């Protein structure tokens, strides 16, 4: 009878300790989940910042490309003007040479 009572008490104690361990484990897991959720939120914030930065850089690149094309157009017009002026001046030079 004593062994049976001791056995029942041991089982009850083991169950109680297991319950405490499970609660601690659940608390640890909940804390880990909360930490991971906070990390995910931080990463989402960083992602939003990087997207905004990428959009800004893209806009700057588009503007620089537009300015470059406009400058290129000016240079092409100046080149065409100089070519036209040179062609007009050549016939006079060639008349003098003939």
Protein Blocks (a to p, Z undefined) as FASTA:
>chain_A
ZZmmmmmmmmmmmmmmmmmmmmmmmmmmmmmmmmmmmmmmmmmmmmmmmmmmmmmmmmmm
mmmmmmmmmmmmmmmmmmmmmmmmmmmmmmmmmmmmZZ
